[in-house]
Amino acid sequence: MAILSKIRERTMFLILVIGLALFAFVLDPTTISDFFSANKVNEIGEVNGEVISRQEFAEALDAYKAQTGNRVSEMQAAKTVWNNLIRQKIYKKQLEEAGITVGDVDILNALYESPSIQGDPRFQTSGIFDKNKLKEHLATIKEENGEEWKAWRNYMASLQSNIEKTTYDNLVAAGIGASLKEGEANYFTENTKVSGKYIYVPYTTIADSLVILKKSDVENYINNHQDAFQVEASRDINFVKFDIKPTAEDEAAIKAEVAKLIEDSEVNNTTVKGLKSTTDYSEFLEENESDLAIDNNYKFKVQVPQVIAEEVFNGKEGDVFGPYKDGDYFKLSKITAVTQLPDSAQASHILIPFIGSASADETVVQTEEEAKKTADSLLTVVKANKSKFADLAKEMSSDKGSAENGGFYDWFAYNRMVPSFRDFVFEGKEGDMGVVKSQFGFHVIKIDGQKNFQPVVKLVTFGRKIEASEETENTVFQNAETFALELANGKVFEEAVKEKNLSSLPAVGLKPLDENVPGAGNEREIITWAFDEEVKEGDFKRFDVEGGYVVATLTSKTAKGLMSVDKATARVRPILINERKAKMIQDKISGSTLDEIAKSVSQSVRTAADVNLQSPTISGVGFEPKVVGAMINAKENEVVKNVVGDKGVFAFVVEKKELPAALPNYDTFRKRIANERKNKTFQMYEAVKKASDIEDNMSSFYGIQ
């Protein structure tokens, strides 16, 4: 698949591009960078007039990638960095307007207080954090201006950003407390109960077909609620995926090839050993290009592929099984050892690390040879007196997790520990002691217990991944090309799909910085193509994707700004229908008493008891906060009508209003309001962000204008 895809690259296009670039370079060497960077504008955004340059973004992106160890995708990193830059500039602007600046002293103090800095031996004197050592270190690496200084600079920039955010949040929180009067009002509002009679006319009493809406109605609603209908630029596509999958014939051919490896064969008058007769298993797997590495672990029955498990555990050493299908492989397995092992064990150990071992920290000074001598000495001591094992583990083991328990590990399964530790404990006998080496150092081990002995086997397994043949790949490629050719000849996409009995998939609302195309996977190239200014609705293209090909067509382009009427209709229509129905119901309502009103709308008078705003539901209706709020604020024994709720139109009379008992102090409720306000720092930031003047052209960094 990979080779064929490379062959099919548009090599002539690449040759043309390179040729033009070299031609430009001959005329003027400075033009070659311009050729590959048509957009010379060095700005990709602004926040309240402050520019975000390409260099600033690129440096922040590199720093973030280094910080995360490149464990996030390019687009995920880009979005995070962009949002961080916007946040930093917004907070900095807010603090400047408040007359507050976060300076070098603030950053240094934050460095001094960092636990990781205080615990770094490089900045300690006699085990105590020394500010002067940190300052000297920073001055030295700043002079060198190398990678280490760059990393420190990035770290200090992140500290500054965190300080600015915390400072701003604290300033805002200090000014948004609550008064006792607010606490009292909140207490009475939430706990007042009302009871009375009401009439409920559901919107469902009027058929949707009786409500006539025009396109202009939807457009007017959008224009009157523009904040709720702002959208990013997006693209919609339809696509057909042509998956390269092995056919039944491919599987049969692979199975036959694997079967040939069981017995010896003759190649150029030389006997080539098969799995049945070979004893050098590593060489066998390597020479026959196994897609599975050798596995020297013992396996319990549940760990053996279940398709052969029963046969294997009824077999003997030397028996060969297969070829059999297991997941995406055809396999051959040979029993190389049969024995009995416990399924769990207890053990104690003392871990002695050495310089360079996985468990070594800055306090480890022993070489590997010295650590081995220490471990052997400890083994001699504990063999002479087992009772000393726990105390020595507490004193000398670097495995702090077990050292507190005298080095003891309670019952653990076969596969839990590293191989050398595991093999000693499970293949030895209870009471045995010894020293083994692992990546963590040298372990002085005592086997404390073993239980549930069961038969186990060692298997050497050859595996061949089940993949499509070259013939199958060519067929799939031809199918994709034929489909694309029909589109090129003017065939409508969905017609071509139907004629060839294919299935098309939609991908709706793709954003400029998305990576994933639902149904196709992580295919950034498709998204970049969809946002190309020259690509128009109805255009199509074939893409080489992981595991096959995609032929996609652009079905819709949405510009950044106000949502189109067509796309907003599904969302707006129910709102407008209920508004019209509410007006129609209100026009029907007549009368001065509930009985008269009930008669005018052919509904019955219902009873509501102990309704309150803590749980604003009305029995028989459901959640209706607007109506309950109106009841709480209504006068007793007064008819209130034409109250529009979420599910219908209401009329009611509050017959009884029960206030909660007065409290001696409302400080608890005051504090609750204050804390709720202080905990809304994200909402505060979003409000400030919304009020800021932000120009976002970050997608241009990735070639999307």
C-alpha positions in Angstrom: 0.0 0.0 0.0 2.7 2.5 1.0 4.9 1.8 -2.1 2.0 2.1 -4.5 0.8 5.3 -2.9 4.3 6.8 -3.3 4.4 5.7 -6.9 1.1 7.4 -7.6 2.3 10.8 -6.1 1.9 13.6 -8.7 5.6 13.6 -9.5 5.3 15.9 -12.5 3.7 18.6 -10.3 6.5 18.4 -7.8 9.1 18.6 -10.5 7.4 21.7 -11.9 7.3 23.4 -8.5 10.9 22.7 -7.8 11.9 23.8 -11.3 10.1 27.1 -10.9 11.6 27.7 -7.5 15.2 27.1 -8.9 14.5 29.4 -11.8 13.4 32.1 -9.4 16.5 31.5 -7.3 18.7 32.0 -10.4 17.1 35.3 -11.2 17.2 36.5 -7.6 18.3 34.3 -4.7 16.1 36.2 -2.2 13.0 35.2 -4.1 13.2 31.5 -3.2 11.8 32.1 0.3 9.1 34.3 -1.2 8.2 31.6 -3.7 7.3 29.2 -0.9 5.8 31.9 1.3 3.5 33.9 -0.8 1.9 35.6 2.2 4.6 38.0 3.5 2.4 39.5 6.1 4.0 38.8 9.4 0.8 39.2 11.5 -1.8 36.5 12.1 -3.9 38.4 14.6 -4.6 41.3 16.9 -6.0 41.6 20.4 -7.1 45.1 21.3 -4.6 46.6 18.8 -1.7 44.4 20.0 -0.3 42.4 17.1 0.3 38.6 17.3 3.1 38.0 14.9 3.9 34.8 13.1 7.2 34.6 14.9 5.6 35.0 18.3 3.1 32.3 17.5 5.7 29.9 16.1 8.0 30.3 19.2 5.0 29.8 21.6 4.0 26.7 19.5 7.5 25.2 19.7 7.7 25.9 23.4 4.3 24.2 24.0 5.3 21.2 21.9 8.5 20.8 23.9 6.6 21.2 27.1 4.1 18.4 26.2 6.8 16.2 24.7 5.0 16.4 21.3 2.2 14.2 22.7 -0.5 16.4 21.1 -1.3 16.8 17.5 -0.3 19.9 15.5 -3.8 21.4 15.4 -4.5 20.7 19.0 -1.3 22.4 20.0 -2.0 25.3 17.7 -5.5 25.9 19.1 -4.2 25.8 22.7 -1.3 28.2 22.0 -3.6 30.6 20.2 -6.1 30.7 23.0 -3.2 31.1 25.5 -1.8 34.1 23.6 -5.2 35.8 23.5 -5.7 35.2 27.2 -2.3 36.6 28.0 -2.8 39.8 26.1 -6.3 40.3 27.5 -5.2 39.9 31.1 -2.1 42.1 30.5 -4.3 44.8 29.0 -6.8 44.6 31.9 -4.0 44.9 34.5 -2.3 47.8 32.7 -5.6 49.7 32.7 -5.7 49.0 36.5 -2.2 50.3 36.8 -0.7 46.9 37.7 2.4 45.4 36.1 3.9 42.0 36.7 7.6 42.5 36.8 10.8 40.5 37.1 10.7 40.6 40.9 7.2 38.9 40.8 8.5 36.2 38.4 11.6 35.6 40.5 9.5 35.2 43.7 7.3 32.7 41.9 10.4 30.8 40.9 11.7 30.8 44.5 8.4 29.4 45.7 8.2 26.6 43.2 8.6 23.2 44.9 10.5 21.8 42.0 13.0 24.6 42.0 13.4 24.4 45.8 14.0 20.7 45.6 16.6 20.9 42.8 20.0 20.0 44.3 21.7 22.4 41.9 20.2 25.3 43.9 20.8 24.0 47.4 23.5 24.6 50.0 23.7 21.9 52.6 20.3 20.7 51.5 18.6 24.1 51.8 17.4 26.1 48.9 19.8 28.9 48.0 18.4 31.9 45.9 21.9 33.0 44.9 22.7 29.7 43.3 19.6 29.9 41.2 20.5 33.5 40.2 24.0 32.5 39.3 22.7 29.6 37.2 20.3 31.9 35.3 22.9 34.5 34.7 25.3 31.9 33.3 22.9 30.2 30.9 21.5 33.6 29.8 25.0 34.6 28.7 25.3 31.4 26.7 21.9 32.0 25.2 21.4 28.3 24.4 18.6 25.8 24.5 18.6 25.7 28.3 18.1 29.4 28.6 15.3 29.2 26.0 13.6 26.6 28.1 13.9 28.7 31.3 12.7 31.8 29.4 9.6 29.9 28.3 9.0 28.6 31.9 9.3 32.1 33.3 6.9 33.4 30.6 4.3 30.8 31.7 4.8 31.9 35.3 4.2 35.5 34.3 1.0 34.5 32.5 -0.2 32.6 35.5 0.6 35.5 37.9 -1.3 37.9 35.6 -4.3 35.6 35.5 -4.4 35.0 39.2 -3.9 38.7 40.0 -6.7 39.8 37.7 -9.1 37.1 39.0 -8.3 38.1 42.6 -8.9 41.8 41.8 -12.3 41.1 40.2 -13.3 38.7 43.0 -12.5 41.3 45.6 -15.1 43.6 44.0 -17.9 41.2 43.5 -19.0 40.2 47.0 -22.5 40.2 48.2 -24.5 42.1 50.9 -26.6 40.7 53.7 -29.6 42.2 52.0 -28.8 40.1 48.9 -28.5 37.0 51.1 -31.8 37.7 52.7 -33.6 38.3 49.4 -32.1 35.1 48.0 -33.3 33.1 51.0 -36.8 34.4 50.7 -37.0 34.1 46.9 -35.8 30.5 46.9 -37.9 29.3 49.8 -41.2 31.1 49.4 -44.0 28.6 48.4 -47.1 29.5 46.5 -50.3 27.5 46.0 -53.3 28.3 43.9 -55.2 27.5 40.7 -54.0 27.7 37.1 -55.0 27.1 33.5 -52.5 25.6 31.1 -52.9 25.8 27.3 -50.2 23.7 25.7 -48.7 24.8 22.4 -49.6 21.3 21.1 -53.2 22.2 21.1 -52.5 24.1 17.9 -51.3 22.1 14.9 -47.9 23.2 13.4 -49.6 23.3 10.0 -51.7 26.3 11.1 -48.6 28.4 11.7 -47.3 29.9 8.4 -43.7 31.1 8.5 -41.8 32.9 5.7 -38.1 32.9 5.1 -38.1 36.6 6.0 -39.4 35.7 9.5 -36.4 33.5 10.1 -34.1 36.2 8.7 -35.6 38.9 10.9 -35.2 36.7 14.0 -31.5 36.1 13.2 -30.9 39.8 12.7 -32.6 40.6 16.0 -30.5 38.0 17.8 -27.2 38.2 16.0 -25.0 37.3 19.0 -26.6 33.9 19.2 -26.1 33.2 15.5 -22.5 34.0 14.9 -20.6 31.2 13.3 -17.0 30.3 12.3 -16.1 29.7 8.7 -16.9 26.0 7.8 -17.2 23.6 5.0 -19.5 20.7 4.3 -18.4 17.8 2.1 -19.8 14.4 1.0 -17.3 11.6 0.3 -17.0 8.0 -0.7 -14.3 5.9 1.0 -12.7 3.1 -1.0 -11.1 0.9 1.7 -8.2 -1.4 0.9 -9.1 -4.6 2.6 -7.8 -8.2 2.1 -10.2 -10.3 0.1 -11.0 -14.0 0.8 -8.5 -14.9 -1.9 -5.8 -12.7 -0.2 -6.4 -14.5 3.1 -6.3 -17.9 1.5 -2.9 -17.1 -0.2 -1.4 -15.8 3.1 -2.6 -18.9 4.9 -1.0 -21.2 2.3 2.3 -19.3 2.5 2.3 -19.6 6.3 1.5 -23.3 6.1 4.7 -23.9 4.0 6.8 -22.8 7.0 5.8 -25.8 9.2 8.0 -28.4 7.5 11.5 -28.3 6.1 11.9 -27.2 2.5 14.5 -27.3 -0.2 15.8 -24.0 -1.6 18.6 -24.1 -4.2 19.6 -27.6 -3.0 19.8 -26.3 0.6 17.5 -27.6 3.3 15.7 -24.7 5.0 14.3 -25.7 8.4 10.6 -25.3 9.2 9.2 -24.4 12.6 8.7 -28.1 13.5 12.4 -29.0 13.3 14.2 -25.7 14.0 15.7 -24.9 17.5 16.9 -21.4 16.8 13.6 -19.7 17.0 14.9 -16.1 16.9 16.7 -16.9 13.6 13.6 -18.6 12.2 11.4 -15.6 12.9 13.9 -13.2 11.5 14.7 -15.1 8.3 11.0 -15.7 7.6 10.1 -12.0 8.3 7.6 -12.7 11.1 5.3 -9.8 11.9 5.4 -10.8 15.6 8.5 -10.7 17.8 9.6 -13.7 19.9 7.8 -14.0 23.3 9.7 -16.0 26.0 7.0 -15.7 28.7 5.1 -18.6 30.1 1.4 -18.5 29.3 -1.6 -19.7 31.2 -4.5 -21.2 29.3 -6.5 -17.9 29.2 -3.5 -16.1 27.7 -3.2 -18.5 24.7 -5.3 -17.7 21.6 -8.5 -19.4 22.4 -8.8 -20.9 18.9 -5.9 -23.3 19.8 -5.9 -23.2 23.6 -7.6 -26.5 24.1 -5.3 -28.3 21.7 -2.1 -26.6 23.1 -2.9 -27.7 26.7 -3.6 -31.2 25.5 -0.3 -31.2 23.5 3.4 -31.7 24.4 6.7 -30.0 23.8 7.5 -29.8 20.1 3.9 -29.8 18.9 3.1 -27.3 16.2 -0.3 -25.7 15.7 -1.7 -23.8 12.7 -1.9 -22.0 10.6 -4.7 -20.4 12.5 -6.3 -17.0 12.3 -6.0 -14.8 15.3 -7.2 -11.2 14.9 -5.3 -9.6 12.0 -2.8 -12.5 11.7 -2.3 -16.0 10.5 -0.1 -17.7 13.0 1.9 -20.9 13.6 2.7 -21.8 17.3 5.1 -24.4 18.7 5.3 -25.6 22.3 8.9 -25.1 23.5 8.3 -25.8 27.2 5.6 -27.2 29.5 5.6 -26.9 33.3 3.5 -25.9 36.3 3.6 -22.4 37.8 1.6 -20.6 40.5 -0.8 -18.0 39.2 0.1 -15.6 42.0 2.9 -15.1 44.5 4.1 -13.0 47.4 7.7 -11.6 47.6 9.9 -9.2 49.4 12.7 -7.3 47.8 15.4 -4.7 48.5 16.1 -2.5 45.5 19.7 -1.2 45.0 19.9 1.2 42.1 23.0 2.3 40.2 23.9 5.3 38.2 21.9 5.2 35.0 19.2 2.8 36.2 15.5 3.7 35.8 15.0 4.3 39.5 18.2 6.3 40.1 17.9 9.9 41.2 20.6 12.5 41.9 21.4 10.9 45.3 22.5 7.6 43.6 26.3 7.5 43.3 27.1 3.7 43.0 28.2 2.2 39.8 26.6 -0.9 38.5 29.5 -3.0 39.8 29.3 -1.4 43.2 25.5 -1.8 43.4 26.0 -5.5 42.6 28.4 -6.0 45.4 26.0 -4.2 47.8 23.2 -6.5 46.8 25.3 -9.6 47.1 26.4 -8.5 50.6 22.8 -7.9 51.6 21.9 -11.4 50.3 24.6 -13.0 52.5 23.2 -11.1 55.5 19.6 -12.1 55.0 20.4 -15.7 54.1 22.1 -15.9 57.5 19.3 -14.2 59.3 15.9 -13.9 57.4 14.5 -11.8 60.3 16.7 -8.9 59.2 15.2 -8.6 55.7 12.3 -6.2 56.6 14.6 -3.8 58.5 17.2 -3.7 55.8 14.5 -3.1 53.2 13.2 -0.1 55.2 16.7 1.3 55.5 18.3 0.6 52.1 15.6 -0.1 49.4 15.0 2.7 46.9 11.5 1.3 46.2 9.8 3.5 48.8 6.4 2.0 48.0 7.3 -1.4 49.3 10.1 -0.3 51.7 7.6 0.9 54.2 6.2 -2.6 54.4 9.6 -4.2 54.8 9.9 -4.7 51.0 6.8 -6.9 51.0 4.5 -7.3 48.0 1.3 -9.1 48.7 -0.3 -11.5 46.2 0.5 -10.4 42.6 -0.1 -12.0 39.2 2.5 -13.4 36.9 2.6 -10.5 34.5 2.7 -7.7 37.0 6.5 -7.5 37.6 9.4 -7.0 35.3 10.6 -10.3 33.6 13.7 -11.0 35.7 11.9 -10.4 39.0 8.9 -12.4 37.8 10.9 -15.3 36.6 12.8 -15.6 39.9 9.6 -15.5 42.0 7.4 -17.7 39.9 10.0 -20.3 38.7 11.7 -20.6 42.1 10.5 -22.2 45.3 8.9 -20.6 48.3 11.6 -19.5 50.7 14.3 -19.0 48.0 16.4 -15.9 48.1 18.6 -14.4 45.4 19.8 -11.3 43.4 18.5 -10.4 40.0 19.1 -7.4 37.8 16.4 -5.3 36.1 16.3 -1.8 34.5 15.6 -0.5 38.0 18.7 -1.9 39.6 19.6 -5.0 41.6 16.8 -6.7 43.5 17.5 -8.8 46.6 14.5 -11.1 46.5 12.8 -13.4 49.0 9.9 -15.6 47.8 7.3 -15.4 50.6 4.4 -17.4 49.0 3.0 -19.1 46.0 -0.5 -20.5 45.3 -2.8 -22.0 42.6 -0.2 -24.0 40.6 -1.4 -24.5 37.0 0.0 -25.9 33.8 1.7 -23.3 31.6 3.5 -23.4 28.3 6.0 -21.4 26.4 5.1 -20.9 22.8 7.1 -19.6 19.9 4.7 -18.0 17.5 5.3 -16.9 13.9 2.8 -14.3 12.6 2.0 -12.9 9.2 -0.3 -9.9 9.2 -3.3 -10.3 6.9 -3.0 -7.5 4.3 -4.4 -6.8 0.9 -2.5 -8.1 -2.0 -1.0 -5.8 -4.7 -3.7 -7.0 -7.0 -6.4 -6.0 -4.5 -4.8 -2.6 -4.0 -4.8 -2.0 -7.7 -8.4 -2.9 -8.0 -9.5 -0.5 -5.2 -7.3 2.2 -6.8 -9.0 1.7 -10.2 -12.4 1.8 -8.6 -11.6 5.1 -7.0 -10.1 6.5 -10.2 -13.1 5.3 -12.2 -15.5 7.0 -9.8 -13.5 10.3 -9.9 -13.4 10.1 -13.7 -17.2 9.9 -13.9 -17.4 13.0 -11.8 -14.9 14.7 -14.1 -17.2 13.8 -17.0 -20.1 15.7 -15.4 -21.8 13.0 -13.5 -23.6 14.3 -10.4 -22.0 13.0 -7.2 -25.0 11.3 -5.7 -26.1 9.8 -9.0 -22.6 8.3 -9.5 -22.8 6.9 -5.9 -26.2 5.3 -6.6 -25.3 3.8 -10.0 -22.2 2.1 -8.5 -24.1 1.0 -5.4 -21.7 2.8 -3.1 -22.3 4.6 0.2 -21.5 8.3 0.6 -20.8 9.9 4.0 -21.4 13.6 4.9 -18.9 15.6 7.0 -20.7 18.8 8.1 -19.3 21.9 9.7 -15.6 21.2 9.1 -13.5 24.1 10.7 -10.2 25.5 9.3 -8.1 24.0 12.0 -9.9 20.6 12.3 -7.9 17.5 11.8 -10.5 14.8 11.8 -13.0 14.2 9.0 -15.8 12.1 10.6 -15.8 8.7 8.8 -12.4 9.2 7.1 -10.1 9.8 10.1 -7.3 12.2 10.7 -7.1 13.7 7.2 -5.9 17.2 7.4 -5.3 17.4 3.6 -9.0 17.0 2.9 -9.8 20.0 5.2 -7.1 22.1 3.7 -8.5 21.4 0.2 -12.0 22.2 1.3 -10.9 25.7 2.4 -8.9 26.5 -0.7 -10.3 29.7 -2.1 -10.3 28.3 -5.6 -12.3 25.2 -4.7 -16.0 25.8 -5.4 -19.2 24.0 -4.4 -19.5 20.9 -6.5 -15.7 20.5 -7.0 -14.2 17.1 -6.2 -10.9 15.5 -5.6 -9.4 12.0 -4.9 -7.2 11.7 -1.8 -4.8 8.9 -0.8 -5.8 8.2 2.9 -4.7 5.7 5.5 -6.0 2.3 4.3 -7.5 3.4 1.0 -8.8 6.4 -1.0 -11.4 9.1 -0.6 -13.2 10.9 -3.3 -14.8 14.0 -1.8 -17.0 16.8 -3.1 -17.5 20.2 -1.6 -21.2 20.6 -0.9 -21.4 23.9 1.1 -19.2 26.9 2.1 -20.1 28.9 5.1 -18.4 32.2 5.7 -17.5 33.5 9.1 -20.2 35.8 10.5 -23.9 35.5 10.7 -25.4 32.1 10.1 -27.3 31.7 6.9 -31.1 31.5 6.9 -31.1 28.0 5.5 -28.8 26.7 8.2 -30.6 28.6 11.0 -34.1 27.5 10.0 -34.1 24.2 11.9 -33.1 26.0 15.1 -35.3 29.1 14.7 -38.4 27.5 13.3 -39.5 25.8 16.7 -39.0 29.1 18.5 -41.0 31.1 16.0 -43.8 28.5 15.9 -44.2 28.7 19.7 -44.1 32.5 19.6 -46.9 32.4 17.0 -48.9 29.8 18.9 -48.5 31.8 22.1 -50.0 34.8 20.3 -52.9 32.7 18.9 -53.6 31.3 22.3 -53.5 34.7 23.9 -56.0 36.0 21.3 -58.4 33.2 22.4 -58.2 33.9 26.1 -61.1 35.9 27.4 -62.9 36.4 30.7 -62.1 37.9 34.1 -62.2 34.7 36.2 -60.3 31.4 35.8 -63.6 29.6 35.1 -64.4 32.0 32.2 -60.8 31.8 30.9 -60.9 28.0 31.1 -64.1 27.9 29.1 -62.7 30.3 26.4 -59.8 27.9 25.7 -61.6 24.6 26.4 -59.2 23.7 29.3 -59.8 22.8 32.9 -58.8 24.6 36.1 -55.9 22.8 37.8 -54.4 23.1 41.3 -50.7 23.9 42.1 -49.5 23.3 45.6 -46.2 24.5 47.3 -44.5 25.6 44.1 -41.1 27.3 44.7 -38.1 28.5 42.7 -35.7 25.9 44.2 -37.5 23.4 42.1 -39.5 25.4 39.6 -41.8 22.6 38.3 -45.6 22.5 38.1 -47.3 19.3 38.7 -48.7 17.9 35.4 -46.8 20.3 33.3 -43.0 20.1 34.1 -40.2 22.5 34.3 -41.5 26.1 34.0 -39.2 28.6 35.7 -40.7 31.7 34.0 -44.2 30.8 35.1 -43.1 29.9 38.7 -41.2 33.2 38.9 -44.4 35.1 37.8 -46.4 33.2 40.5 -43.9 34.1 43.2 -44.1 37.8 42.3 -47.9 37.9 41.8 -50.4 39.4 44.3 -52.6 37.0 46.1 -56.2 36.4 44.8 -55.5 38.3 41.6 -56.1 36.8 38.2 -52.9 36.8 36.0 -53.2 35.7 32.4 -51.3 35.5 29.2 -48.1 34.2 30.9 -46.0 32.6 28.2 -44.0 29.6 29.4 -41.8 27.0 27.8 -44.5 24.5 27.0 -47.6 26.7 26.7 -49.6 29.8 27.9 -50.8 30.1 31.5 -53.3 32.0 33.6 -53.3 31.6 37.4 -54.5 32.9 40.7 -52.2 32.7 43.7 -54.4 31.8 46.7 -51.7 31.4 49.3 -48.1 32.6 49.6 -46.1 31.0 52.4 -42.9 32.8 53.4 -40.1 30.9 55.1 -39.3 31.6 58.7 -37.1 34.6 59.2 -33.5 33.9 60.2 -31.5 35.8 62.8 -28.7 36.1 60.3 -28.4 35.7 56.5 -24.6 35.6 56.3 -24.6 32.0 55.1 -26.6 33.0 52.0 -24.5 36.1 51.5 -21.4 33.9 51.5 -22.9 31.5 49.1 -23.7 34.2 46.6 -20.3 35.7 47.0 -18.5 32.4 46.5 -20.7 31.6 43.4 -19.6 34.9 41.9 -15.9 34.4 42.8 -15.9 31.0 41.2 -17.1 32.3 37.9 -13.7 33.5 36.7 -14.0 31.7 33.4 -17.3 33.4 32.7 -15.7 36.7 33.6 -12.9 36.1 31.2 -15.3 35.1 28.5 -17.2 38.3 29.0 -14.0 40.4 28.8 -12.9 38.4 25.7 -16.3 39.1 24.1 -15.9 42.8 24.7 -12.3 42.7 23.3 -11.4 43.5 19.7 -9.9 40.3 18.5 -8.8 39.7 14.9 -8.2 36.0 14.3 -6.3 35.0 11.2 -4.4 32.1 12.8 -5.6 29.7 10.1 -3.4 31.6 7.7 -0.4 30.2 9.5 -1.5 26.9 8.0 -2.2 28.2 4.5 -5.9 28.8 4.9 -7.0 32.4 4.2 
